[in-house]
Amino acid sequence: MAANDQNTRPGLDVLAGTTVSAPGGAVTDTALAGVPVPGSGAVLSDAALRRALHGLPGVDQTGAQARAAALATRSMKRDAKLWALEMAVRMVDLTTLEGADTPGKVRGLCAKARHPDPADPAVPPVAAVCVYPDLVAVAKAELVGSQVVVASVATAFPSGRASLAVKLADVAEAVDAGADEVDMVIDRGAFLAGRYAQVYEEVRAVREACGSAHLKVILETGELATLDNVSRASWLVMLAGADFIKTSTGKLQPAATPTVALVMLSAARDFAAATGRRVGVKVAGGVRTAKDAIGYLVLVRETAGPEWLSPDYFRIGASSLLNDLLMQRSKQLTGAYAGPDYFTLD
C-alpha cells in the first residue's frame, strides 16, 4: 500500500507534540529470531511462536492508560481541527453489518460514501464501504468510478468459529464478487489456548486467498483479556502477512478503546522498524463522535508517527460517526451547528 502524501497539510504540525514512548520497551531483531515468515517454507510450531511472542516487552497497563488519557486532552486550533475532521472523513470505513441489510440499504450507503454531503462537494469521500460477502457485488457496482473501495467481512464473522475450508470459501466469495479488502477474524479460542501456529496458518492461508485484495485482521481485543495479549496477537498476525490489524468486530463490548489502539499502534510501529514493512491499524466499534475520531488521530501521530496519518495506514470503522464529523465540519466553516436533519442518514 502506498502512503498518501498528507504530511504537509496544516493540521499535522498541530497534532505533533512530545513523542510518546512505547507502552512496553523496544522490540529487537533478537526477539523475532526463529519466527517463520510467509513463503519461507519454515516449519511452524506453537513452541517457536510462544518463545517469540512471550519474549516481546511486556505492556505497562497503567502507563498505557495514562498516556492514552493524557493525549485525549489535546486541543486544536480552528484550521487544524478542520484538517483533522476532513482527514477523519477520508479514513472512515462506512459499515453496515446487520442481518436485515438489503441491496437498497447498501446502495444508499454507497451514495453516502461517495458524496458524504451532497450539498458540499468539497467534502472528501470515505475510504471504504464494508458489507457482508453476499452484498459485495451490489456495492462494487455502485462505486464504479469512485475512489471508495469495497471491503467485506469474512471467515465466519463475527465469531470466527468455522473450519479453515469454510473460512477460505467465505473469502473466495468476497474476492470473486470484487472485494478490494477483506476483514477476517482470528480464532480467539485458539489464540487464548496458546495454539499460535493454528492462528498464524489461518491468517497466512487467508492472506494467500485474498490475492491482490488487502487483508485486515480483526483481533476482537475485548476477548483477549490483557494488553500483553493484544500486543502478542498484533505481532502474530502481522508476521503472518496482515496488511492491517483491527481492534474489533463492533459486535461486542468493549470494542475500540484508546488504550488498546495505543498498544496496537506501538506494535505496528515497532514491527515496521524491525521488518521494514508498514502495517495499518483500524479501530472499530464505539467510535461515534468527531471528538473520538480526532482523539485517535492524535494518538496515531504521537504513537506510530505521521507516516500512519493516511487512509492507507489508519482507518475508522463506523456507521454513525460520519454525520457527526459533517456536523462539526459545518460548524467550523459557518460558526453554527447544523442539526442531523441537514444530513442524510448513514
PyMOL commands that set and color helices and strands:
alter all, ss='L'
color gray80, all
select helices_A, chain A and resi 11-15+29-32+46-53+61-71+78-91+103-114+133-142+164-176+188-192+196-210+221-223+227-239+258-275+290-303+306-308+321-334+340-342
alter helices_A, ss='H'
color red, helices_A
select strands_A, chain A and resi 92-95+128-131+149-153+181-185+214-218+244-246+280-284+314-318
alter strands_A, ss='S'
color yellow, strands_A
deselect
rebuild
show_as cartoon
